[in-house]
Structure formats: C-alpha cells, structure tokens
C-alpha cells in the first residue's frame, strides 16, 4: 500500500440526518464502514442500527459494513465514563490499554482499514473512542496516515 495516500475516516451518527450521514461517506470515497460500537443495535441508533446499516450503506453510498466489537471499549470503561466515575483522560488511558491488550495493531493491517471509516455514536470525535482508535493505529504502525473526521 502507498502510505502517502493512506487515509482513515471516522464518523458519528448522533445529531445528523441519514441524508447527511450517507452523503458524507459517499463524498469522501469511503469503501467500508467499520462499526466500533459495543451496542450496535439499540433503538436509539435509528438509521444506524446494525441490522439496517449494511443494506443502507451499500444502497446509498456503495460502502461495505463490518461490525468489529473488539474495537469497542469494554462495558466497564463505557459505564464508568458515562456514570462520571472516571474522567476523559482516564477513559483514554484505559481504552488505549485495552487496544494494546487486544493486540489490535497486530490484528489489523493498513489494507484492512484503507479508505475505511470507523463508526460510533458520538457526534464529534473529541471525546470519542473512534478518534483514539485511529490515532492509536497511526502511532503503532508508525506511518503517515491522514485521519479525517467526517
């Protein structure tokens, strides 16, 4: 793979319309969406429910879909953060350690994630594991990789 043009995307579905969501993916040239959510099929997911997303992605943006639960934070980390038992810096530390412990950088390759978009629920990437995941891979692989938050 030519690392000069290596891009990885991230996107959240909260606070957006289906039209805007699928248009952003199409315009960016995303070839696959990797769902990084622990709970990918809740009622709160709306158009982004796991059971509907493969069809919608293929039909509306031409992208494939894959759910990789090993990229999601653990239930404990998520609940501790949502319940304000840990701060964002502690969440970051625990999630990055989880990725390390799961050997994510070894399990994935640049070919697995080139022109791929990591999906989660958060509206922005600032306090979201999808950003941490992309940055983790960039650091672990030690490559020039453009991270684009849609």
Secondary structure, 3 states (H helix, E strand, C coil): CCHHHCEEEEEECCCCCHHHHHHHHHHHCCCEEEECCCCCCCHHHHHHCHHHHHHHHHHHHCCEEEECHHHCCCHHHHHHHHCCCCCHHHHHHHHHHHHHHCCHHHHCCHHHHCCEEEEECCCCCCCCHHHHHHHHHHHHHCCCCEEEEC
